[in-house]
Amino acid sequence: MQAKKTAVLDGFRIVAALLVVAIHTSPLAGWSSEADFFLTRVLARVAVPFFFMITGQFVVAGMLERRAGAEAHLAAYMRKLLLMYAAVTLLYLPVSLHAGYWQGGGIGSWLRMLFFDGTFYHLWYFPACLIGLCILSILRRFLSIQGVGRAVLVLYLVGLLGDSYYGLTQSIPFLEAVYERLFQIFSYTRNGFFYAPLFLFMGAAAGHREGGQPPKQLSALLFFFVLLTAEAFALRYLKWQRHDSMYVMLVPVMALLYQLLVSKNQGSAKLTRTAATGLYLLHPLGIVLVRALAKLLHAHALWIDNSLLHYVAVSCLSLIAAYGGALISQYRRAGKKLE
């Protein structure tokens, strides 16, 4: 009997998107701050690097290897990403205006949002990905693939000192002054300069590696995830974290996780892939809708104060909208092919 093809990478996109929803809703906050920190600031921190690595495998790899047509493919992808960013910026404009995102700060603050921080809290991914892709393309013009790898690793280490290891930076006055200047340009080092390039590069590399023995991969993954957890809680205890997206142990964890997923992946699931994108993009609207319904139904204690039920409600509404949109998109494409 032929083995069933399983689109592991596309399936994990949904898992990753649900983890992003968890980051923005804190499902376990009402139960335990430590448990919620583990879920949202440790486990869920694999989500966004995974999305970058997917892009790295399918968009960046050809450019790094200088395949024919790779630069055109990269440019087309960046145009698509830019158009999507413009579209979701317009979609969230009423919400962001209501939330006061565009109030105060003037043109400099608006440009920082547009080019670095994102025009809504989850949309920073778009400028980060675009900048990261540009950096990799520029680096590849002057460096070997190995040189690019070393360069993006250095950028990530620089970013660490403005993120989870900022407490160390503050102990060195010169470094603190440098980073304070950087934070006048962007709010976080979790951005397209320091965060995205490494994971884009890792995705390009991991997608072409031979899969190792799954039991060994899983054991190594669990080992480094334990180290990641210990690192995150230690930094939290030390109060070093300015933000909590960048860890040293996140790098080996993502390398092993992605390699394990690639080794199990066969085929693709376009509907799931489209729905995962929709889930990532639409879940803040799900949060707004759940809050509005809770207020309308006088169910604030049930659907807002109960953090776990709040997460479930937001996830369910967002999944329905995401899969509904994906199905509509699929049928429209099928209809166009029949014309």
Disulfide bonds with the S-S distance in Angstrom:
none
